[in-house]
């Protein structure tokens, strides 16, 4: 019989965490829930909700906020079952998730398994526009399939198609591989690359979908986007994993330098780029039936690529990440 542990790192988003916990109702009698309160204690309401779900409950209460990797590693030490499920506190399972999942967990050829995160219900217009933008290959490149269902069947995956907010890993694979504790973002990318190098077999299924709440304004999006680029550059250096496509946002940032010495070239490139993102944004807004979000989607395409590229360049230029 398949057994699993669920690991959730949380910090001050208890309304979303409660929604996440409420969706965790697997059709099995025994499973483990591990909650890591990362620098902020859990409320009594959350504690009671967790206790009502399973008798096998572990809670780690950290007095100060740790990096995502360190918090996850502390939680992983308590895992007692065959599989561990990583889900973010602002995500929740779609109906029939376990119906698709449980047969796959019995497949011996699978060591790591995941699926996409989709826009959560009830988000405001900015968050909805952000969710749509992240599912655009023109914004997030090959990682866009993390945010939209790709295909209809189980397929071989890479770190580019799996996300830490919806990730299953065989516990035995974590005996020697751990999350890096000096990363502020993309720590799951580093872990997945280590697992691949050790021979783990990664798979993706489009029906393993979770809803995922998104940031609500540009200010809250700035820091994580910058660090996503910064730590993508770092993981490429640390793991000697070079993929030219991740340089494109950095090149995009550098092209803005033509504004100061080749103004005609800058405006020529700007017109081409703006034409592309306008057409892409119109298409995305139309397909999702959110035409009123067209301008926000277009602006987010530019913002995310530029800030991500700036973070990537900052790491290459020797700047250090800060907590």
Secondary structure as GFF3:
##gff-version 3
##sequence-region A 1 323
A	DSSP	beta_strand	4	10	.	.	.	ID=ss1
A	DSSP	alpha_helix	14	23	.	.	.	ID=ss2
A	DSSP	beta_strand	32	38	.	.	.	ID=ss3
A	DSSP	alpha_helix	44	53	.	.	.	ID=ss4
A	DSSP	beta_strand	56	62	.	.	.	ID=ss5
A	DSSP	alpha_helix	68	76	.	.	.	ID=ss6
A	DSSP	beta_strand	83	87	.	.	.	ID=ss7
A	DSSP	beta_strand	91	93	.	.	.	ID=ss8
A	DSSP	alpha_helix	97	105	.	.	.	ID=ss9
A	DSSP	beta_strand	112	114	.	.	.	ID=ss10
A	DSSP	beta_strand	117	119	.	.	.	ID=ss11
A	DSSP	alpha_helix	125	134	.	.	.	ID=ss12
A	DSSP	alpha_helix	137	140	.	.	.	ID=ss13
A	DSSP	three_ten_helix	141	146	.	.	.	ID=ss14
A	DSSP	beta_strand	155	156	.	.	.	ID=ss15
A	DSSP	beta_strand	166	170	.	.	.	ID=ss16
A	DSSP	three_ten_helix	171	174	.	.	.	ID=ss17
A	DSSP	alpha_helix	187	197	.	.	.	ID=ss18
A	DSSP	beta_strand	202	204	.	.	.	ID=ss19
A	DSSP	beta_strand	210	212	.	.	.	ID=ss20
A	DSSP	alpha_helix	218	238	.	.	.	ID=ss21
A	DSSP	three_ten_helix	244	247	.	.	.	ID=ss22
A	DSSP	alpha_helix	248	255	.	.	.	ID=ss23
A	DSSP	alpha_helix	258	261	.	.	.	ID=ss24
A	DSSP	alpha_helix	263	287	.	.	.	ID=ss25
A	DSSP	three_ten_helix	291	293	.	.	.	ID=ss26
A	DSSP	alpha_helix	294	316	.	.	.	ID=ss27
###
